[in-house]
Amino acid sequence: MDETLNSLLRGEAAQQVLGPPHGKLAEYVLCDPELGWNLRNEVAHGTVRPDALSSTRVLLVWLLLIRVTCFTATTSPAGGQA
């Protein structure tokens, strides 16, 4: 339960659901300051600067969110029937 968003995105389950390209984009935009923007951390801790929220960055966050909400489950959890 002490997983970070970075480690969750790199995990096998997330990679299967998101696919590697989408997982890397989400990690770049939201998580890892060594790779990209780290917007999740900045927004969550209230350290985001207004100039960091350019229209391009906000659009990418919205696109990530919309893409995740479009996923549908193909199997039910715990081996049940779908």
C-alpha positions in Angstrom: 0.0 0.0 0.0 3.0 2.3 0.1 3.4 2.3 -3.7 4.1 5.6 -5.4 2.5 6.5 -8.7 5.8 6.0 -10.4 6.1 2.4 -9.2 2.5 1.7 -10.0 2.9 2.9 -13.6 5.9 0.8 -14.0 4.2 -2.3 -12.6 3.0 -5.2 -14.8 -0.7 -4.6 -14.2 -0.5 -0.9 -15.3 1.6 -1.9 -18.3 -1.0 -4.4 -19.4 -3.8 -2.0 -19.0 -2.2 1.2 -20.3 0.4 -0.2 -22.6 4.0 0.9 -22.5 3.7 4.1 -24.6 0.8 5.4 -22.5 2.4 4.4 -19.3 5.6 6.3 -20.2 3.6 9.4 -21.2 1.7 9.3 -17.9 5.0 8.9 -16.0 6.6 11.8 -18.0 3.7 14.2 -17.4 2.8 13.3 -13.8 5.6 11.6 -12.0 9.2 11.6 -12.5 11.1 14.9 -12.1 14.2 13.3 -13.7 12.2 12.5 -16.8 9.6 15.2 -17.2 7.2 17.6 -15.5 6.2 15.9 -12.2 2.9 17.8 -12.2 1.1 15.3 -9.8 3.6 16.0 -7.1 3.6 19.8 -7.6 -0.3 20.0 -7.6 -0.7 17.6 -4.7 1.8 19.5 -2.5 0.7 23.0 -3.6 4.1 23.9 -5.1 3.0 24.2 -8.7 3.8 27.6 -10.2 1.1 29.2 -12.4 3.6 29.3 -15.4 3.9 25.5 -15.1 0.3 25.1 -16.0 0.6 26.1 -19.6 -2.3 25.2 -22.0 -0.2 22.5 -23.5 0.5 20.8 -20.2 -3.2 21.1 -19.0 -4.3 19.6 -22.4 -1.9 16.6 -21.9 -3.2 16.0 -18.4 -6.8 16.1 -19.7 -6.0 13.7 -22.6 -4.4 11.3 -20.1 -7.5 11.4 -17.9 -9.9 11.0 -20.8 -7.9 8.0 -22.2 -7.9 6.3 -18.8 -11.7 6.7 -18.5 -12.2 5.1 -21.8 -10.7 1.7 -20.8 -13.1 -1.2 -20.2 -12.5 -4.3 -18.2 -12.4 -7.5 -20.3 -12.3 -9.9 -17.4 -13.6 -9.8 -13.9 -11.3 -9.9 -10.8 -10.5 -13.0 -8.9 -11.0 -15.3 -11.9 -14.8 -14.9 -12.0 -16.7 -14.8 -15.2 -17.1 -11.6 -17.1 
